[in-house]
Amino acid sequence: MALSMPPIPEAADGMADKLVDAFMGTTNAAYDDYLDAAGGWGPINAEEGFQVQRLVIDKTCKKMGLDHPLGWKIGGCKKAQQEALGLSECWCGAVFRVVQSPAKTSSDNVRGIECEFVLKLKHDLPSRGEQGDVYSMEQVTDAVGAIIPAYEVVRPRVPEQTLFKTTPAPFVIADYGGCGEIVLGEASPPSPTTPLFDTPVPVSLSVNNVTVASGTSAEVLGNPLTALHWLVNFLSPRGVSLYGGQVISTGTTTGMTPVAAGDKADGSFDGFGKVEIQF
């Protein structure tokens, strides 16, 4: 798979440093401040955004003493959303914060929460390089060791109300896709007899005991496995491997639901359990 990846300027390193500082400090800054840190430069397309994210990943790993991220999140699984943001495919963001349900977290700069199926990998999926073969769906499916009901907490490093508004999509991609943390419920092993997500799995979200959103696993490119397959074959030619033990949050099944301090959210994933969080 030949890729067109024009180099980003050295000034992008300043933007990456500021993003890492914001992530580690759980703070945020205006988009213009990040541009200033890069000498006025900003990513203008998804590929440049991901190249900046690669810098942010390397710097975050060094600060946290990690060899690689704890996982990845996938966003923009609906064509209408991609078109509205000027993108041609999904996007992804590295995950560095994973907590177990029931969770309690700050509502500071939280844009919202999303009910997502997480697929935990049981073995590595090494990068095959730019000229390497793509991974087949069978190979990707075979790497899934567990299915986990989860939340993505959307907590960007810009003021949350500006996300995808005055903050352009390529920068959001640089900012881990706006991901703050992933909240995991109980893991279930794949069925040895029934194909994963053979039929759509209903999902519902309640906030303060009121149902506010619902959907199914089919909201995610028709099947969360399809989203995982996309991620593997997006990362592989870019030199990025996936590793056993990583958790892959495959995209929202319920849209994004705003939350505020004091809210308690309960997500129900039919046949796979639930996930809880208190803000």
C-alpha positions as CSV (number, residue, x, y, z in Angstrom):
1,M,0.0,0.0,0.0
2,A,1.8,3.1,-1.2
3,L,1.2,6.1,1.1
4,S,1.5,9.8,0.4
5,M,2.9,11.3,3.6
6,P,4.4,14.7,3.1
7,P,6.8,15.7,5.9
8,I,5.6,18.0,8.6
9,P,7.8,20.9,9.7
10,E,10.2,20.6,12.6
11,A,8.0,23.3,14.3
12,A,5.3,20.6,14.8
13,D,7.4,19.4,17.6
14,G,6.4,22.4,19.7
15,M,2.7,21.6,19.1
16,A,3.4,18.0,20.2
17,D,5.2,19.2,23.4
18,K,2.2,21.4,24.3
19,L,-0.3,18.6,23.7
20,V,1.7,16.2,25.9
21,D,2.0,18.8,28.7
22,A,-1.8,19.3,28.4
23,F,-2.5,15.6,28.4
24,M,-0.2,14.9,31.4
25,G,-1.6,17.8,33.3
26,T,-5.3,17.1,32.3
27,T,-5.6,20.7,31.2
28,N,-6.4,22.4,27.9
29,A,-5.5,25.5,25.9
30,A,-7.0,27.4,23.0
31,Y,-6.3,26.1,19.5
32,D,-4.4,29.3,18.7
33,D,-2.0,28.6,21.6
34,Y,-1.0,25.3,19.9
35,L,-0.5,27.1,16.6
36,D,1.7,29.6,18.4
37,A,3.8,26.7,19.9
38,A,4.4,25.5,16.3
39,G,5.3,28.9,14.9
40,G,1.9,29.4,13.4
41,W,1.8,26.0,11.6
42,G,-1.1,23.6,12.0
43,P,-2.0,20.3,10.3
44,I,-4.3,20.8,7.3
45,N,-5.4,17.2,6.6
46,A,-5.9,13.9,8.4
47,E,-2.4,12.5,7.5
48,E,-0.6,15.5,8.9
49,G,-2.8,15.3,12.0
50,F,-1.8,11.7,12.5
51,Q,1.9,12.5,12.0
52,V,1.7,15.1,14.8
53,Q,-0.1,12.4,16.9
54,R,2.9,10.1,16.3
55,L,5.1,12.7,17.9
56,V,2.7,13.1,20.8
57,I,2.6,9.3,21.2
58,D,6.4,9.0,21.4
59,K,6.7,11.8,23.9
60,T,3.8,10.5,26.0
61,C,5.3,7.0,26.1
62,K,8.7,8.4,27.3
63,K,7.0,10.4,30.0
64,M,4.9,7.5,31.2
65,G,7.7,4.9,30.8
66,L,5.7,2.8,28.3
67,D,6.8,1.0,25.2
68,H,3.6,1.7,23.4
69,P,0.0,3.0,24.1
70,L,-2.4,1.0,26.2
71,G,-4.7,0.8,23.2
72,W,-6.5,2.8,20.5
73,K,-9.8,4.4,19.9
74,I,-11.6,4.7,16.5
75,G,-13.8,7.7,15.6
76,G,-15.8,8.9,12.7
77,C,-17.4,5.6,11.6
78,K,-20.3,7.3,9.9
79,K,-19.8,8.6,6.3
80,A,-22.0,11.6,7.0
81,Q,-19.7,12.6,9.9
82,Q,-16.6,12.1,7.8
83,E,-18.0,14.3,5.1
84,A,-19.1,17.0,7.5
85,L,-15.5,17.2,8.8
86,G,-13.9,17.0,5.4
87,L,-12.5,13.5,6.0
88,S,-12.5,10.5,3.7
89,E,-12.3,7.7,6.3
90,C,-12.4,7.0,10.0
91,W,-9.7,8.4,12.4
92,C,-7.9,6.9,15.4
93,G,-6.3,8.0,18.6
94,A,-3.9,6.4,21.0
95,V,-5.2,5.5,24.5
96,F,-3.1,6.1,27.5
97,R,-5.7,6.1,30.3
98,V,-7.8,3.0,31.1
99,V,-9.9,2.6,34.2
100,Q,-12.3,-0.1,35.5
101,S,-16.0,0.2,36.0
102,P,-17.6,1.4,38.2
103,A,-15.5,4.5,37.8
104,K,-15.5,8.0,39.2
105,T,-13.8,10.9,37.4
106,S,-13.8,14.6,37.1
107,S,-16.2,16.3,34.6
108,D,-13.6,19.0,33.8
109,N,-13.5,19.7,30.1
110,V,-15.5,16.6,29.3
111,R,-17.3,16.9,26.0
112,G,-19.4,13.8,26.6
113,I,-19.3,10.0,26.8
114,E,-19.8,7.3,24.2
115,C,-20.9,3.6,24.6
116,E,-18.4,1.5,22.7
117,F,-17.4,-2.1,22.3
118,V,-13.8,-2.7,23.2
119,L,-11.9,-5.6,21.7
120,K,-8.9,-6.7,23.7
121,L,-6.1,-8.3,21.6
122,K,-4.7,-11.6,22.7
123,H,-1.6,-11.5,20.4
124,D,0.4,-9.0,18.4
125,L,-0.5,-7.8,14.9
126,P,2.9,-6.5,13.7
127,S,3.3,-3.8,11.2
128,R,3.9,-5.2,7.7
129,G,5.3,-2.0,6.4
130,E,4.2,0.3,3.5
131,Q,4.6,-2.4,0.9
132,G,3.3,-5.3,3.0
133,D,0.2,-7.3,2.6
134,V,-3.0,-6.1,4.3
135,Y,-4.4,-8.2,7.2
136,S,-7.4,-10.3,6.4
137,M,-10.6,-10.1,8.4
138,E,-9.9,-13.7,9.6
139,Q,-6.5,-12.7,10.9
140,V,-7.8,-9.7,12.7
141,T,-10.8,-11.7,14.2
142,D,-8.4,-14.4,15.4
143,A,-6.5,-11.7,17.4
144,V,-9.5,-10.8,19.5
145,G,-9.3,-12.3,23.0
146,A,-12.2,-10.5,24.7
147,I,-15.2,-8.2,24.2
148,I,-15.7,-5.5,26.8
149,P,-18.5,-3.0,27.3
150,A,-16.9,0.4,27.6
151,Y,-17.2,4.2,27.6
152,E,-14.9,6.6,25.8
153,V,-14.7,9.7,27.9
154,V,-14.2,12.5,25.4
155,R,-11.9,15.0,27.1
156,P,-9.9,17.0,24.5
157,R,-6.9,19.3,25.1
158,V,-8.8,22.3,23.8
159,P,-11.9,23.8,25.5
160,E,-14.5,21.1,25.0
161,Q,-17.1,23.4,23.4
162,T,-14.7,24.2,20.5
163,L,-14.2,20.5,19.5
164,F,-14.8,20.1,15.8
165,K,-16.2,23.7,15.7
166,T,-13.4,26.3,15.8
167,T,-10.9,23.4,16.3
168,P,-10.4,21.7,12.9
169,A,-10.5,17.9,12.5
170,P,-6.8,17.4,11.7
171,F,-5.8,19.0,15.0
172,V,-8.4,16.8,16.9
173,I,-6.7,13.8,15.3
174,A,-3.3,15.0,16.6
175,D,-5.0,15.3,20.0
176,Y,-5.7,11.5,20.3
177,G,-9.0,12.1,18.7
178,G,-10.1,14.0,21.8
179,C,-9.9,10.8,23.9
180,G,-9.5,11.3,27.7
181,E,-9.9,7.8,29.1
182,I,-11.6,4.5,28.4
183,V,-13.8,2.9,31.1
184,L,-14.0,-0.9,30.9
185,G,-16.7,-3.2,32.1
186,E,-16.3,-7.0,32.5
187,A,-14.6,-8.9,29.7
188,S,-16.3,-11.8,27.9
189,P,-14.4,-14.3,25.7
190,P,-15.5,-14.7,22.1
191,S,-18.0,-17.5,21.6
192,P,-16.4,-20.7,20.1
193,T,-19.5,-21.4,18.1
194,T,-21.2,-18.1,17.2
195,P,-19.5,-15.5,15.0
196,L,-18.8,-12.2,16.8
197,F,-21.6,-9.6,16.3
198,D,-23.4,-12.0,13.9
199,T,-26.5,-10.0,14.7
200,P,-26.6,-6.4,15.9
201,V,-26.2,-6.1,19.7
202,P,-28.5,-3.5,21.3
203,V,-26.9,-0.9,23.5
204,S,-28.5,1.8,25.7
205,L,-27.3,4.6,27.9
206,S,-29.0,6.0,31.0
207,V,-27.9,9.2,32.8
208,N,-29.3,9.7,36.3
209,N,-31.7,6.7,35.7
210,V,-33.2,8.2,32.5
211,T,-32.5,6.5,29.1
212,V,-30.9,9.2,26.9
213,A,-29.5,7.3,24.0
214,S,-29.5,3.9,22.3
215,G,-28.0,2.1,19.3
216,T,-26.5,-1.2,18.3
217,S,-23.1,-2.7,17.4
218,A,-24.1,-2.1,13.7
219,E,-23.5,1.6,14.2
220,V,-19.8,0.9,13.9
221,L,-19.2,0.3,10.2
222,G,-21.8,-2.5,10.4
223,N,-19.7,-4.5,12.9
224,P,-17.0,-3.6,15.5
225,L,-14.8,-6.2,13.8
226,T,-14.9,-4.1,10.6
227,A,-13.7,-1.1,12.6
228,L,-10.8,-3.1,14.1
229,H,-9.9,-4.4,10.6
230,W,-9.8,-0.8,9.4
231,L,-7.6,0.2,12.3
232,V,-5.1,-2.6,11.8
233,N,-4.7,-1.9,8.1
234,F,-4.5,1.9,8.7
235,L,-1.7,1.5,11.2
236,S,0.3,-1.3,9.6
237,P,1.6,0.5,6.5
238,R,2.4,3.5,8.7
239,G,4.8,1.3,10.7
240,V,2.6,1.0,13.7
241,S,2.1,-2.4,15.3
242,L,-0.7,-3.5,17.6
243,Y,0.2,-5.6,20.7
244,G,-1.4,-8.4,22.7
245,G,-3.2,-6.9,25.7
246,Q,-4.0,-3.6,24.0
247,V,-7.7,-2.5,24.1
248,I,-9.3,-1.2,21.0
249,S,-12.4,1.0,21.4
250,T,-14.2,0.5,18.2
251,G,-16.4,3.6,17.9
252,T,-19.6,4.9,19.4
253,T,-22.8,3.0,19.3
254,T,-24.9,5.7,20.9
255,G,-23.4,9.0,19.7
256,M,-21.9,11.4,22.1
257,T,-23.9,12.3,25.2
258,P,-23.1,15.4,27.3
259,V,-22.5,15.0,31.0
260,A,-22.0,17.3,33.9
261,A,-20.7,17.2,37.5
262,G,-22.9,15.0,39.6
263,D,-24.2,12.8,36.7
264,K,-24.1,9.1,36.9
265,A,-24.2,7.1,33.7
266,D,-25.0,3.5,33.1
267,G,-24.4,1.8,29.8
268,S,-26.1,-1.6,29.0
269,F,-24.7,-3.9,26.3
270,D,-27.2,-6.7,25.6
271,G,-25.5,-10.0,26.5
272,F,-22.2,-8.3,27.4
273,G,-22.9,-6.6,30.7
274,K,-22.8,-2.9,31.7
275,V,-20.4,-0.1,32.4
276,E,-20.9,2.7,35.1
277,I,-19.3,6.1,35.7
278,Q,-19.9,8.9,38.2
279,F,-18.9,12.4,37.4
